[in-house]
Amino acid sequence: MMSFLSEYSGLIEIGSSLLMALIWILYLQLFWNQLQRQRRTELLIQIGGKPDSGATIIVTNLGLEPVALQEILLTVPEADGEGEHVAAVSQKGDGVVDGSKPQHLGTGTLNSGASLDVGPVTQLFRRLSQMADHEITVENVSWFRITLVAITASNTEIAAAERAFEVEGKGSSLRILPTSITARQIRNRRERRSLDRTVHTIMRRDSVTTSPRSRRTHEIEARAAR
């Protein structure tokens, strides 16, 4: 036995070193995966209350890191069924709370596990109508999509998620139904960059008072950016 160990001591040392290196590689891989899970954002978009015209949109941060919600985009189909209209709806609304304070369609920092009521669906559509050249209500569309744009301290790129909802019925029989079990997390770098360009285009469009013709031009630019 001793003669065997002495004869093959070099190979045994090499094998031991390779085994130790493999163990460290596996350990580092597990550590890296755990770190990535901790840094990964997970945003939930839900309907609060009854799924009718009085419903509200609730946003929850399921990630382990706080996120700063920067923008909320509302997308609806065009009236002619061709193309989409998208607008930022997280800016100051025209509603009034307690008779004095202007109502805001919520943005802010969400800690892990925290939720935020970003406003009633009807108010989101009211903000959308302000950015369009005509009134758009939830009863006039067959679907709409909510897109969240946020940032985190650990990532230089935006974090984003979206969820689409179908609209069925009219009046008291109207129902808002999600088309998926949960929100789709936008993790693809190309999609996030495209969304970042779209947000900048929309902010530039909404920062000035535009005529219906120029507003239409900005809408085309926003869709092209996506």
ZARO-56148 format. One record per residue: x, z, y of N, C-alpha, C, O in turn; residue in three letters. Coordinates in steps of 0.02 Angstrom, whole numbers, plus 32768, in hexadecimal, padded with zeros to 4 digits. Layout:
BEGIN
XZYXZYXZYXZYAla ...
***
This chain:
BEGIN
802A80007FC4800080008000802B8000803F801F7FDA806EMet 805E802C803F808B8031807880B27FF1808280BD7FDA80BAMet 80C77FD4804880ED7F95804D80C07F5D806880D87F31808DSer 80807F5E805780507F2B807080487F3280BB80497F0180E0Phe 80407F7180D280387F7D811A80767F69814080727F4E8177Leu 80B07F78812380EE7F66814480F77F1B8148810E7F00817ASer 80E37EF8811280ED7EB0810E80BF7E8B813F80D27E59815EGlu 80817EA5814680507E838170803F7EAA81B080097EA181CDTyr 806D7ED381C580607EFD820080547ED3823E802B7EE48269Ser 80787E9C824480707E70827E802A7E528281800B7E5182B6Gly 80127E3A82487FCF7E1D82457F997E5282517F667E448271Leu 7FA67E8E82377F757EC582417F717ED7828B7F3A7EE482A5Ile 7FAA7ED982AE7FAA7EE882F47F857EB2831D7F5F7EC1834BGlu 7F927E73830A7F6F7E3D832C7F247E4183217EFC7E398350Ile 7F107E4E82E27EC97E5482D37EA87E8E82F87E707E888310Gly 7ECD7EC682FC7EB27F00831F7EAA7EF1836A7E787F058388Ser 7EDB7ECE83867ED77EBC83CD7E9C7E8D83DB7E787E95840CSer 7E937E5B83AD7E5B7E2D83B67E187E5183B07DE97E4383D5Leu 7E147E8083807DD77EA683777DC87ED183B57D8F7ED483CBLeu 7DFC7EF183D07DF37F1A840C7DDD7EEE84477DB27F02846FMet 7DFC7EB3844D7DEA7E8684837DA27E6F847D7D7E7E6B84AFAla 7D8C7E61843F7D477E4C84337D167E8484467CE27E778463Leu 7D277EC384367CFD7EFC84477CF77F0284937CC17F0F84ADIle 7D2F7EF984B77D2D7EFD85007D047EC4851E7CE07ECE854FTrp 7D0B7E8985017CE37E51851A7C997E5E85127C727E518540Ile 7C857E7884D87C3F7E8984CD7C277EC084FD7BF07EBD8516Leu 7C527EF185097C417F2785377C387F0C857D7C087F1E859FTyr 7C667EE285937C617EC685D67C247E9985DD7C047E968612Leu 7C137E7485A77BD77E4A85A87B987E7485B07B6B7E6285D6Gln 7B947EAB858B7B5B7ED885907B577EF685D67B207EFC85F3Leu 7B917F0985F17B937F2586357B7B7EF286687B567F038696Phe 7B927EB386617B7F7E7E86907B347E70868C7B137E6786BFTrp 7B197E6D864E7AD27E6186467AA97E9886657A757E8B8684Asn 7AC07ED6865D7A9C7F0F867B7A9E7F0B86C77A6D7F1986E8Gln 7AD87EF786E27ADF7EF0872A7AB17EB987457A937EC1877ALeu 7AAD7E8187217A827E4B87357A397E5F87347A137E4C8760Gln 7A257E85870179DF7E9C86FE79CF7ECB873879987EC98752Arg 7A007EF4874B79F47F22878279ED7EFC87C579C77F1187F1Gln 7A117EC587CC7A107EA0880A79D87E6C880C79C97E518841Arg 79BA7E5D87D379877E2987D079467E4087F1792D7E7687E2Arg 792C7E16881C78ED7E27883D78B27E13881078B57DE487E9Thr 787D7E398817783F7E2B87F178057E3D881F77F47E788827Glu 77E57E0B883C77AE7E15886A776C7E05884977647DD0882ALeu 773D7E31885076FA7E29883376C87E1A886A76C87E3C889ELeu 769D7DE8885F76697DD5888F76267DDE886C76197DBD883AIle 75FC7E0A888775BC7E19886775837E158898758C7E1788D5Gln 75477E0E887C75097E1388A374F27E5B88A274EA7E79886DIle 74E67E7788DE74CD7EBB88E274837EBB88EF74697E938916Gly 745F7EE988CE74177EED88D673F47EB888AB74127E9E887CGly 73B67EAA88BB73907E78889673AD7E3288A473C27E2588DCLys 73AE7E07887273CC7DC4887C739D7D9488A0738E7D5E8886Pro 73867DA888DB735A7D7D890273787D72894773B47D7F8951Asp 73517D5B8976736B7D4C89B973857D8989DE73AA7D838A0ESer 73707DC489C773877E0289E673C67E1F89C773DC7E5589DAGly 73E47DFB899874207E138976745C7E1589A4745E7DF189D6Ala 748C7E3F899374CB7E4389B875047E2F898A74FD7E2F894DThr 753D7E1F89A875787E0E898275A77E4A898275BB7E6389B7Ile 75BA7E61894675E77E9A893D76297E818922762B7E5C88F1Ile 765F7E95894276A37E83892D76C67EC1891476C57EF58935Val 76E57EBD88D977097EF688BC77507EE188AA775C7EAB8890Thr 777F7F0E88B977C57F0288A777D37F25886577D87F628862Asn 77DB7EFD883077E97F1987EE78347F1B87DF78497F3387AALeu 785D7F02880D78A57F05880578C07F4B8811789C7F778828Gly 79007F548801791F7F95880A793E7F9D884F79507FD58862Leu 79427F678876795D7F6A88B979267F6188ED78F57F3E88E0Glu 792E7F7F892878FE7F72895E79037F29897479387F0A896FPro 78CB7F0E898A78CA7ECA89A678A97ECC89EA787C7EF489F7Val 78C17EA08A1578A37E9A8A5878797E5A8A5978947E238A58Ala 78387E638A5A780A7E298A5A780D7E088A9F77FA7E268AD1Leu 78247DC98AA0782F7DA58ADE77F57D788AF277E47D738B2DGln 77D87D578AC177A57D268AD177737D1E8A9877857D268A5DGlu 77367D0F8AAA77017D018A7876E67CBC8A8976CE7CAF8AC0Ile 76E97C8F8A5876D17C4B8A6276907C428A3B76897C598A03Leu 76617C208A5B76217C0F8A3B761E7BC38A3776237BA08A6ALeu 76157BAA89FB76117B6189EF75CC7B5089D375B37B7189A6Thr 75AD7B1C89EF756B7B0589D8756E7AB989D375987A9989F2Val 75417A9B89AB753F7A5289A875217A3589E774F77A548A07Pro 753879FA89F8751B79D68A3274D279C58A2374BE79C089E9Glu 74AB79BA8A57746479AC8A507458796C8A28742679668A04Ala 7486793C8A2E747D78FC8A0A7498790089C2749578CF899EAsp 74B1793B89AF74CA7943896B7510792A8960752C79308929Gly 752E790C8994757178F1898F75A0791C89B97597792389F6Glu 75D27938899A7602796189BE75EB79A989C575B579BC89AEGly 761579D189E676077A1889EF76147A2C8A38763C7A0C8A5BGlu 75F27A608A4D75FE7A7D8A8F76197AC38A8575FB7AEB8A60His 76507AD38AA576707B158A9D767C7B338AE2768F7B108B11Val 76727B748AE7767D7B978B2776947BDE8B1976857BFB8AE5Ala 76B97BF98B4976CE7C3F8B4576947C6A8B5E767A7C5F8B95Ala 767F7C9A8B3676447CC28B4876557D0C8B5076287D368B51Val 76957D1D8B5776A87D638B5E76B37D778BA676C87DAF8BB4Ser 76A67D498BD576AD7D5B8C1A76717D818C3376417D8E8C0EGln 76737D948C73763F7DBE8C8F75FB7D9B8C8C75F37D628CA1Lys 75CA7DBE8C7075887DA18C6A755E7DAC8CA875767DC98CD9Gly 75217D938CA674F67D9A8CE174C47DD28CD874977DDB8D02Asp 74CA7DF88CA2749C7E2F8C9774B17E6D8CBE74E87E6F8CDAGly 74877E9F8CC174957EDD8CE674867F188CB974517F1A8C98Val 74B47F478CB774AB7F838C8F74A07FBE8CBE74C67FC68CEEVal 746E7FE78CB2745D80218CDC744F800E8D24745680378D51Asp 743C7FCF8D2F74297FB98D7174627FAF8DA274557F9B8DDBGly 74A17FBB8D8D74D77FB58DBE75157F938DA175337F698DC2Ser 75297FA58D6475677F8B8D48755C7F478D28752C7F3E8D02Lys 75877F178D3875817ED68D1775927EDB8CCD75C17EFE8CBAPro 756D7EB78CA575787EBA8C5D75AE7E898C4975AF7E508C60Gln 75DC7E9F8C1F76127E758C0776077E648BBD75F07E8E8B96His 76187E288BAB76167E148B65765B7E248B49768D7E048B58Leu 765B7E598B1F76967E808B1176D67E608AFA76D77E368ACDGly 770B7E758B1A774F7E6C8B0177717EAF8B0977597EDA8B2EThr 77A87EB88AE877CB7EF78AED77F67F038AB077FC7ED78A85Gly 78137F3E8AAB783F7F4F8A7478177F718A3D77F07F9E8A49Thr 78237F5A89FF78017F7689C578357F95899778627F73897ELeu 78307FD6898D785B7FF7895D78467FE6891678107FC9890CAsn 786F7FF788E6785E7FEA88A0781D800C888D781580498897Ser 77EE7FE6887277AE8001885E777A80068895774180198888Gly 778E7FF588D377607FFB890B77337FBD891177467F8788FCAla 76F87FC6892F76C87F90893976B77F8A898276BD7FBA89A8Ser 76A17F4E8995768E7F4189DA76507F1589DB764D7EE189BALeu 761F7F2B8A0175E27F038A0C75F17ED38A4675F77EE88A7FAsp 75F77E928A3776097E628A6B75CD7E478A9075D47E1E8ABEVal 75917E5D8A7E75567E4A8AA375217E288A7A752F7E118A42Gly 74E47E258A9474AD7E038A7174BA7DB88A6B74DB7D9A8A96Pro 749F7D9B8A3774A67D538A2E74887D2D8A6974A47CFB8A7FVal 744F7D458A82742F7D238ABA745C7D228AF8745C7CF28B1EThr 74817D588B0274AD7D5B8B3D74EA7D2E8B3475027D108B64Gln 75027D288AF675397CF98AE975237CB28AF975497C8B8B16Leu 74E57CA18AE774CC7C5E8AF574BE7C568B4074C47C1E8B5APhe 74AD7C8B8B6374A37C868BAB74E57C758BCD74E77C4D8BFCArg 751B7C948BB5755C7C858BD175707C3D8BC0758D7C1A8BEAArg 755F7C278B84756C7BE18B7075477BB18B9E75637B7D8BB1Leu 75097BC18BAF74E17B958BDA74FF7B908C2074FB7B5C8C40Ser 751E7BC78C37753D7BC68C7975777B948C7B75857B778CB0Gln 75987B8A8C4275D07B5C8C4075BB7B148C3175E37AE68C38Met 757C7B0C8C1D75637AC98C0E75387AB18C49752D7AD68C79Ala 75227A738C4574F87A588C7B74AE7A5B8C6A74857A3B8C8AAsp 749D7A838C3674587A8B8C2374517ACD8BFC74827AE98BE6His 74137AE38BF574077B218BD1740E7B178B8673F57AE68B6AGlu 74317B458B6674397B458B1E74247B898B0474407BBC8B17Ile 73F37B8A8AD873DB7BC98ABB73E77BC78A7073F27B938A52Thr 73E57C038A5273F17C088A0B73BA7BE389E373C77BCC89ACVal 737E7BDD8A0073487BBB89DD73517B6F89DD73317B4C89B6Glu 737D7B568A0973857B0E8A0F73BF7AF289E573CD7AB689E8Asn 73E07B1C89BF74187B058996740A7B15894C73E37B43893DVal 74297AF0892174217AFC88D974587B2988BD74517B458887Ser 748E7B3088E374C57B5C88D074EF7B6C890D74EB7B4A8940Trp 75177BA0890875497BAF893B75847BD28919757E7BEC88E1Phe 75BC7BD1893B75F97BEE891F761A7C1C895276227C0A898CArg 762D7C57893B76507C878964769A7C87895176AB7C8E8916Ile 76C57C7E8982770D7C7F8976772C7CB789A077217CBB89DCThr 77547CE1898077767D1789A277C07D0689AC77E07CEC897ELeu 77DA7D1389E678217D0889F5783E7D4B8A0C78277D698A3CVal 78717D6289E8788F7DA389F778DB7D9E89F378F67D6C89DDAla 78FC7DD38A0979447DD88A0379567E1C89E6792F7E4C89ECIle 79917E2089C779AA7E5E89AC79F17E6A89C57A117E3C89DFThr 7A087EA789BF7A4B7EB889D77A827E9B89AB7ABA7E9189C2Ala 7A727E8C896C7AA67E77893C7AAB7E2C89337AD47E14890DSer 7A817E0689587A817DBE894E7A7D7D9B89927A557DAE89BDAsn 7AA97D6A899B7AAA7D4689DB7A727D1389E07A617CFD8A17Thr 7A557CFF89A77A1E7CCF89A779DB7CF389A579D87D2E8994Glu 79A77CCF89B679657CED89B7794C7CFB897079627CDC8940Ile 791F7D2C896B78FA7D38892E78B37D21893A78987D2A8971Ala 78947D03890878527CE6891378297CE888D478437CE9889CAla 77E77CE788DE77B77CE488A677787CC288BF77697CC388FBAla 77537CA5889177147C8488A476E17C8D886D76F17C958833Glu 76A17C8A8882766A7C8E885276307C66886D761E7C6C88A8Arg 76127C3E884275DA7C14885675997C34883F75967C58880DAla 75637C26886475217C41885574EE7C08885A74F17BDE8886Phe 74BF7C08882B74887BD9882D744D7BF8885174427C35884DGlu 74277BCF887373EB7BE7889773AE7BC6887773A87B898875Val 73827BEF885E73467BD7883D73087BF1886073067C2B8875Glu 72D57BC7886772957BDB888472967BDD88D072C97BCF88EFGly 725D7BEE88EC72547BF28934722E7C328945720B7C4F891BLys 72357C488983720F7C81899B72197CC0897172517CD38963Gly 71E17CDF895D71E57D1E893871FE7D1488F172137D4488D1Ser 71FD7CD788D872157CC98894725E7CB2889372787CA0885ESer 727F7CB388CD72C57C9C88D072F27CCC88A972EB7D0988AELeu 73207CAF888373507CD6885C73967CB98866739F7C7C8867Arg 73C77CE5886E740D7CD1887574317CE7883574367D238827Ile 744A7CB7881074687CC587CF74B07CAD87CC74BE7C7487DFLeu 74DF7CD787B675257CC187B0752C7C8D877975097C908746Pro 75597C5E878275647C2A8750759A7C3D871E75A67C1986EEThr 75BB7C77872975EF7C8E86FB75EB7CD986F475CD7CFB871ESer 760A7CF486C076077D3C86B4762D7D6286E976187D9886FEIle 76657D4786FE768D7D68873176AA7D35876176A27CF98757Thr 76CA7D4D879576E87D2087C677267CFE87A9774B7D1B8781Ala 77317CC087BE776E7C9C87A977A77CAE87D877A27CA48815Arg 77DC7CC887BC78177CDA87E378417C9B87EF78557C7987BFGln 784F7C8C882D78757C51883E78BF7C64883E78D97C7E8870Ile 78E17C56880779277C69880079567C2D880479927C358811Arg 793C7BF187F979657BB687FC79837BAE8842795E7BB08874Asn 79C57BA4884579E67BA0888679CD7B6688B079C57B6D88EDArg 79C07B2D889179A87AF388B679637B0088D379557AEE890CArg 79377B2088AB78F47B3088C478F77B6188FE78D27B5A892FGlu 79237B9288F979297BC4892F79437BA4896F792C7BB589A6Arg 79737B778969798D7B5589A579577B2989C479517B258A01Arg 79317B07899978FB7ADD89B278C77B0889D678AE7AF48A0ASer 78B67B4289B978867B6F89D878A17B8A8A1A787C7B918A4BLeu 78E17B988A1C79007BB08A5A78FA7B7B8A9178EC7B8D8ACBAsp 79047B3C8A8178FC7B068AB278B37B018AC878A57AF58B03Arg 78857B088A99783E7B058AA9782A7B3C8ADA78077B308B0BThr 78427B798ACD78327BB18AF9784D7BA58B3F782B7BB28B71Val 788B7B8C8B4578A77B7E8B87787F7B488BAB78767B4C8BE8His 78697B168B8678407AE18BA577FE7AFC8BBF77E97AEC8BF6Thr 77DE7B278B97779E7B448BAB77A77B728BE7777E7B718C15Ile 77DC7B9B8BE777E87BC88C1F77F57BA18C5F77DF7BB58C95Met 78197B698C5A78267B408C9477E57B208CAD77D97B1A8CE9Arg 77BB7B0C8C7D777B7AEE8C90774D7B218CB2772C7B118CE3Arg 774C7B5E8C97771E7B908CB077377BB38CEF77117BD68D10Asp 77777BA98D0077937BCB8D3A77817BAA8D7C778B7BC68DB2Ser 77657B6E8D7877527B4A8DB577097B358DB076EE7B308D79Val 76EA7B2A8DE776A67B118DE976A97AC68DE176C77AA38E0AThr 76887AAD8DAB768C7A668D9D76487A468DA276157A678D99Thr 76487A078DB0760A79DF8DAF75F879D08D67762479D68D3CSer 75B979BD8D5875A779AC8D1475D579778CF675E479798CBBPro 75EA79468D20761479118D057659792B8CF27671791C8CBBArg 767979538D1E76BC796D8D0F76B979A18CD876E879A78CB1Ser 768279C88CD5767B79F88C9F767879D58C5C769579EC8C2BArg 7656799D8C5A765379768C1D7698795E8C0876A9795C8BCDArg 76C1794B8C3A770579358C2C772D796D8C0D775379628BDDThr 772679AA8C27774A79E38C0B773379F28BC4775C7A068B9AHis 76F379EA8BB676DA79F58B7276FC79C58B42770F79D98B0BGlu 770279868B56772379558B2C776C79688B20778679618AE8Ile 778E79818B5577D379968B4E77D979D18B1E780879D48AF6Glu 77A97A008B2177AB7A3A8AF577A37A258AAC77C57A3F8A80Ala 777579F68A9F776C79DF8A5B77A879B88A4277BB79BD8A08Arg 77C779938A6F7802796C8A5C783C799A8A4B7865798B8A20Ala 784079D38A6E78777A028A6178727A218A1D78A57A348A00Ala 78367A258A02782D7A4289BF78407A10898A783C7A1F894EArg 
***
